[in-house]
């Protein structure tokens, strides 16, 4: 099971994206755990993740999170996919990055 962590300013604004990604995972049979957290929890919740995604509003923190979680791929969610709440597109990017 893959662990995917989404980070945003307070851990709330990405909740709809989490739901859309969970729906996409269920539809495609992708075994994963997806949760959203506040940026302040990055090191605590992200160090054992398979991928960390940042909401567009905190994309400026990508390098900081990479330093806190050096063994985990970290990316900002594509603005278009986030704006459209396209859980399938974001999940497809996760699969691409983690090699599935």
N, C-alpha and C positions, 0 to 999 in steps of 0.2 A: 504494500500500500504506500503510495506517495503522499508526502506531507507538503501541502502548499500553503504558504503564509502570505496574506495580503496585509499591507501596512498603509495606514492613512493618518491624518492629523490626530483624530481622536478614536479611531477604531470603529466609527459608526458609518461614515459615508460610503464605505466599500461593501456594506452589508447586502445591498441589492446585487452587486457583482458576484459576491460569494454565492448567493442564491442561484443566480443564472449559471455560474460555473458548476455548482452542484447538480443542477438540472441537466446540464450538458453531459456531465460525467455519468449520471445515471442513465441517460438516453443512449450513451455509447458504451456503457459497461466498463468505464475506466475506474479502477479501484484507487480512490484517493480520499484524503481528508483535507478540507479547505476551510480555513478560518481567517477572520479579520481581527487585527489588533492595532493599537495605537503605536505610533513611531517609537515612543519611549520604551516599548517592550521588545524592540527588534532583537537585541542580543539574547534576551531570555527565551523568546519563543522561536527565533529563527535559526539558532545555531545547529539544530538537528533537522531542519527542513530540507526537502529536496529542491525547493525553489522558493524564492521570496519575490513577491511582486509589490511595487509601490503604486499607489494611486497617483494620477497625474498631478494632483495638487501638492505632492511632496516629492516629486521627481528629482528635485535638487539634492535630495539626501541619498541618492544611489551610492555614491562613493563612500559616504559615512557608514552605511549599512554593509557594504562590501568589506570594509575594514573590521567591523564588529563581527561579521560572520564570513570569514575568509574562505571557507570550504563550500559555500553555498552560492549557486548562481543567483544574481540579483538584477532585476530589470524593472523599469517603470512600465506600467501598462500603457499600450498604445492609446493615444488620445481618442482616436476614432472609435476603436473597439470599446473603450470605456464610456464614451458619450452615447453610444448606441446600446450599451449594456449587453454586448455580444459575448456571452459566456462561452460559446463554441469557439470563437476566434481566440480568446485569451487562453482557453484550455489547449487549443491546438498549438499555440506558441509554447506553452509549458512542456507539452509532449516533445516538441522539436528540440527544446533546450536540454531536457533530461534524457534525450535519446530514445524516445519511444515512438 
